[in-house]
Amino acid sequence: MWLGQFSSNPTRDHLVMAKHTLRYLAGMKNLALCFGTPPSSAPDSLRGFLQNVGCSDADWASNDDRRSISGYCFYFEGSLVSWSAVKQKSIALSSTEAEYYAMTHAFREAIWLRLFLSTMNFPVPKPFPILTDNQAALKLASSPSISSRSKHIDIRHHFIRSHISDGSFTASWIPTADMPADIFTKSLPFTAFSRHRDVLGLMIPPAL
């Protein structure tokens, strides 16, 4: 996704990055998205949720155009079923605002997933938990009022409040180090990248 935004005006640096990506993919060609039980590498703060949960994260204003990146991932019955990384359409004025926009992005997917699973006659937990690593965004999502610091935020982003208040969803906090959606928002050190990759369920599958 990140390299794709430069497809109309690439530079040599982008070519180097693209080659690096291809080398990584070639080196990890044996990895597969495995379904089944939750990954044993999941952190304690996430393990209790991994049967059914959505995780939302954002990287604030890291691009030249200062538009933040939203990322989410959803687990159902312990397996990764949906994920996304997109550049936000509006420029967030703070990390809290960027995380709040990311939560909106995740909630829209969560609503669709609930409807889809219901039509397939799968039992869908209610409330369905959504996790974020930003305490201020969590407070904003749970607040019934609009403060002077949030009144400029487009009303369409506040719809998540109604879904929390009616009991359809809950919003909870986990530490940044345990947030698997972090992998969708920014470049990470290898140790953190590998840890989140494992939690997402990407691994060498057992022999059939």
C-alpha positions as CSV (number, residue, x, y, z in Angstrom):
1,M,0.0,0.0,0.0
2,W,2.8,2.5,1.0
3,L,4.8,1.9,-2.2
4,G,1.6,2.1,-4.4
5,Q,1.1,5.7,-3.7
6,F,4.3,6.5,-5.6
7,S,3.4,4.5,-8.7
8,S,2.9,7.6,-10.8
9,N,6.2,9.2,-9.8
10,P,8.6,6.6,-8.6
11,T,12.2,7.3,-7.7
12,R,15.3,5.0,-7.4
13,D,14.7,4.8,-3.6
14,H,11.3,3.4,-4.2
15,L,12.8,0.8,-6.6
16,V,15.2,-0.2,-3.9
17,M,12.3,-0.6,-1.4
18,A,10.3,-2.6,-3.9
19,K,13.2,-5.0,-4.4
20,H,13.6,-5.3,-0.7
21,T,9.9,-6.2,-0.4
22,L,10.3,-8.9,-3.1
23,R,13.3,-10.3,-1.4
24,Y,11.4,-10.5,1.9
25,L,8.5,-12.3,0.1
26,A,10.8,-14.7,-1.6
27,G,12.5,-15.5,1.8
28,M,9.1,-16.0,3.5
29,K,7.3,-18.0,0.8
30,N,6.7,-20.9,3.2
31,L,4.6,-18.8,5.5
32,A,0.8,-19.2,5.3
33,L,-2.2,-17.8,7.1
34,C,-3.1,-20.6,9.4
35,F,-6.6,-21.0,10.8
36,G,-7.6,-22.8,14.0
37,T,-6.6,-22.0,17.6
38,P,-5.3,-18.6,18.6
39,P,-1.5,-18.2,18.2
40,S,0.4,-19.3,21.2
41,S,2.6,-16.2,20.8
42,A,-0.3,-13.9,21.6
43,P,0.4,-11.5,24.5
44,D,-1.5,-12.0,27.8
45,S,-3.4,-8.7,27.2
46,L,-4.8,-10.0,23.9
47,R,-5.1,-13.7,24.6
48,G,-8.5,-13.5,26.3
49,F,-10.0,-11.6,23.3
50,L,-8.5,-13.5,20.4
51,Q,-11.5,-15.8,19.8
52,N,-13.6,-12.8,18.5
53,V,-12.1,-9.3,18.4
54,G,-11.2,-6.3,16.3
55,C,-7.9,-4.3,16.7
56,S,-7.6,-0.8,15.5
57,D,-4.5,1.4,15.2
58,A,-3.1,4.5,13.5
59,D,0.2,6.1,12.7
60,W,-0.1,9.9,13.0
61,A,1.1,12.3,10.3
62,S,4.1,10.2,9.3
63,N,3.8,10.9,5.5
64,D,4.9,14.0,3.7
65,D,1.2,15.0,3.1
66,R,0.6,14.5,6.9
67,R,-2.3,12.1,6.3
68,S,-2.2,9.4,8.8
69,I,-2.5,5.6,8.2
70,S,-5.3,3.5,9.7
71,G,-5.0,-0.2,10.2
72,Y,-7.2,-2.9,11.6
73,C,-7.4,-6.6,11.9
74,F,-10.3,-8.9,13.0
75,Y,-10.3,-12.3,14.5
76,F,-13.2,-14.8,14.4
77,E,-13.0,-18.0,16.3
78,G,-9.3,-17.5,16.9
79,S,-8.4,-16.9,13.3
80,L,-7.6,-13.7,11.3
81,V,-10.5,-13.1,8.9
82,S,-10.1,-9.4,7.9
83,W,-7.4,-6.8,7.8
84,S,-6.8,-3.4,6.2
85,A,-4.3,-0.5,5.9
86,V,-5.5,2.7,4.3
87,K,-4.4,6.4,4.3
88,Q,-6.9,8.6,6.0
89,K,-8.8,11.1,3.9
90,S,-8.7,13.9,6.4
91,I,-5.6,15.3,8.1
92,A,-5.7,14.5,11.8
93,L,-4.7,17.3,14.1
94,S,-3.5,15.0,16.9
95,S,-2.6,11.3,17.5
96,T,-6.0,11.0,19.4
97,E,-7.9,12.2,16.3
98,A,-5.9,9.9,14.0
99,E,-6.7,6.9,16.3
100,Y,-10.4,8.0,16.4
101,Y,-10.5,8.0,12.6
102,A,-8.9,4.6,12.7
103,M,-11.6,3.3,15.1
104,T,-14.3,4.6,12.7
105,H,-12.7,2.6,9.9
106,A,-12.6,-0.5,12.1
107,F,-16.2,-0.1,13.3
108,R,-17.5,0.1,9.7
109,E,-15.8,-3.2,9.0
110,A,-17.1,-4.7,12.2
111,I,-20.7,-3.8,11.4
112,W,-20.3,-5.5,8.0
113,L,-18.7,-8.6,9.5
114,R,-21.5,-9.0,12.1
115,L,-24.1,-8.8,9.3
116,F,-22.2,-11.3,7.1
117,L,-21.7,-13.8,9.9
118,S,-25.3,-13.5,11.0
119,T,-26.5,-14.3,7.4
120,M,-24.3,-17.4,7.6
121,N,-26.0,-18.3,10.9
122,F,-22.7,-18.0,12.8
123,P,-23.1,-17.0,16.5
124,V,-21.8,-13.5,16.8
125,P,-20.9,-12.2,20.3
126,K,-22.7,-9.1,21.5
127,P,-21.1,-6.9,22.5
128,F,-18.3,-7.4,20.0
129,P,-15.0,-6.0,21.4
130,I,-12.8,-3.5,19.5
131,L,-9.3,-2.8,20.9
132,T,-7.2,0.4,20.6
133,D,-3.9,1.5,22.2
134,N,-4.9,5.1,22.6
135,Q,-6.6,6.0,25.9
136,A,-7.7,9.5,24.7
137,A,-9.4,8.1,21.6
138,L,-11.1,5.5,23.7
139,K,-12.5,8.2,26.0
140,L,-13.6,10.2,23.0
141,A,-15.4,7.2,21.6
142,S,-17.2,6.6,24.8
143,S,-18.1,10.2,25.6
144,P,-21.8,11.3,25.0
145,S,-20.7,14.9,24.4
146,I,-18.6,16.8,21.9
147,S,-15.9,19.0,23.5
148,S,-14.1,22.0,22.1
149,R,-11.2,19.8,21.1
150,S,-13.4,17.4,19.1
151,K,-16.2,19.6,17.7
152,H,-14.3,20.0,14.4
153,I,-14.3,16.3,13.8
154,D,-16.8,15.3,11.0
155,I,-20.1,14.0,12.5
156,R,-19.8,10.8,10.5
157,H,-16.9,9.7,12.7
158,H,-19.1,9.9,15.8
159,F,-21.5,7.1,14.8
160,I,-19.3,4.7,16.8
161,R,-20.7,6.2,20.0
162,S,-24.2,5.0,19.2
163,H,-23.0,1.5,18.6
164,I,-21.1,1.5,21.9
165,S,-24.0,3.0,23.9
166,D,-26.6,0.5,22.5
167,G,-24.4,-2.4,23.6
168,S,-23.5,-3.7,20.1
169,F,-19.8,-3.1,20.6
170,T,-17.3,-2.4,23.4
171,A,-14.1,-0.4,23.1
172,S,-11.1,-1.3,25.3
173,W,-7.5,-0.5,25.7
174,I,-4.4,-2.7,25.2
175,P,-0.7,-1.6,25.4
176,T,0.9,-0.5,22.1
177,A,3.5,-3.3,22.3
178,D,0.6,-5.8,22.2
179,M,-1.3,-4.2,19.3
180,P,-1.2,-6.5,16.2
181,A,-2.7,-3.8,14.0
182,D,0.5,-1.7,14.5
183,I,2.0,-3.8,11.7
184,F,-0.4,-2.2,9.2
185,T,0.4,1.4,10.0
186,K,4.2,1.8,10.0
187,S,7.6,0.2,9.5
188,L,8.6,-1.7,12.7
189,P,11.8,-3.1,14.1
190,F,12.2,-6.8,13.1
191,T,11.5,-8.1,16.6
192,A,8.2,-6.3,16.8
193,F,7.3,-7.0,13.2
194,S,7.9,-10.8,13.7
195,R,5.9,-10.8,16.9
196,H,2.9,-9.2,15.4
197,R,3.2,-11.3,12.3
198,D,3.0,-14.5,14.4
199,V,0.0,-13.2,16.3
200,L,-1.8,-12.6,13.0
201,G,-1.4,-16.3,12.3
202,L,1.3,-16.2,9.5
203,M,3.4,-19.2,10.1
204,I,4.9,-22.3,8.4
205,P,1.9,-24.7,8.3
206,P,2.2,-28.1,9.8
207,A,2.8,-30.9,7.4
208,L,-0.4,-32.4,6.0
